[in-house]
Amino acid sequence: MKTIPAADVCTIGRDITITLRKRGADAYSKASYPQQFGVYSEIETTDTVLRFNLNNEIVYLRGRGRDWPHPQEWLKRTAGNDWIYYSTGGYTGVVEAIGEYYLPNTPYPTNSLLGGRPFLLPVVQELTACWHSLIHEVAEQAAAAPADIRAFLAGALANSPDALENRAQALFAISGSRSTVLPPDCRHVDYDVIPLAVSEGCLYKCRFCSVKSDRPFRQKSEEEVDRQISALQGWFGQNMANTPSVFLGEHDALAARPGLIAGTITKACSAFDFQAANIKGGNVFLFGSVGSLLDAPDGLFADLGSLPCHIYLNIGLESADQATLEVLGKPLRAAAVVAAFKRMQEINRRHATVEVTANFIMDENLPAGHYPAFLALVREGLSRVSPKGCIYLSPLRVGRPSRAMVMDFHRLKILSRLPTFLYIIQRL
Ligand code: SF4
């Protein structure tokens, strides 16, 4: 990790404090209090806290007034320029349900079963609309501040809402499109990932899936991957040091050639300099499918296990019940799903730094065989409880929170011998 110079703190009048190079947590961890990871700058006023990444782009907002919903709730801006509202959920059952202490509320429709509608609150709407004017007001009062504080404020002002939206579009263009869904394991790094695609499209084009791309599966060439790596270094700039994680896209990176997968991760770890990051550890997240998992040779997992990073591979199994696969329009045999589940357990046992996780669908209207077939794998199919190889239950329908489904989830979670959580679909 780099040595970070001591933070510069500047107080303006009685109400404004600006801190440059403030150090947050240097490792990802789960905590029941809000954490900021990496190194950042902060403007604190009587009413608001604003935080910025190392490119002086706003990444965090929190109101301090009495109308702010909760002192431990905040807004985070993603690399794709979405504001996400993190709520405590009253601390009742959130961590059991999603494996994290804070519940992400997205401004776009998703399949979450929990949470409220924070984006309808006037105080939240106002803060997401006026943060740039707040920086302007602070900059006017900071005319006599030290040069590095004024330079920071000029940079933060240049990163206007329009400029940030253009930056997000430029990021999507590097890999060819926006990542419409990130693997659920990205929760371990708060979804802060560098999107690097080794492929596009997927093998199955399942009928139920709302995030698939229309493009047929295609593996990218090494030249395309190299071009992305160099463009991503430019795009992330200084803030690369706060982002030691890669999402290896797109929907089925595991279906790419093994040499391309391991070679790309090796290049990315070195080009993005995970070793020097402000947050410990390097992580790679990717999706695979039943077919690509069953076809992947042992040697690939041995290679992945020898890389200097943690690999999280998420497989869309959806159901081990044939009638359910047919309802979902997933062109697979249940026997192949069962074989993929067994392969997943084997890889998790053999390779300490590779974790294969799986998604299954949840819905009230699935065929009667779906949950028994699920439990035949995650309960009867395992002789003991294992802490590795999370199972994510993914509600089928978008925008349909449901108490009854949450109860079903808890029943299945208690019976499962693997860590089991709800999957809230988030995009880049
Ligand atoms: S569930 Fe996976 S394989 Fe099926 S269409 Fe969606 S992205 Fe493709």
Residues whose N, C-alpha, C, O or C-beta is under 5 A from the ligand:
A	BS01	SF4	C202 L203 Y204 K205 C206 C209 K212 H251 G316
